[in-house]
Amino acid sequence: MTIEQETFENTEAENEIESGSEAESIEATRLVNMNVQIVIGRTKMGVQQILKLARGAVIELDREIGDPVDVIVNDRPVARGQLVEVEGGRIGITLTEMLREHPKG
């Protein structure tokens, strides 16, 4: 998405919200972009370890192959799922659990 498109979408959403009705306000929220991350694992490393990283380095994560991955929306965990291969060899996710309470940590 280019900056021009993003600006246009935000302006359109603002215009709809200003028009007043609750239905229009709800519809305007559909135009808001959200940051979505799929987290396959985490680890902690010291600066010295990070500086030694080079091509081919392996970073061990806190998860095992087959463990569910976390779906994070705007820095909040909202679901878990399994990685899947989609068309063209790309990676996707099948949601397996929706989180009602956001875990701490």
Secondary structure, DSSP 8 states (H G I E B T S, - for coil): --HHHHHHHHHHHHHHHHT--HHHHHHHHTT----EEEE-------HHHHHT--TT-----SS-TT--EEEEETTEEEEEEEEEEEGGGEEEEEEEEE-SS----
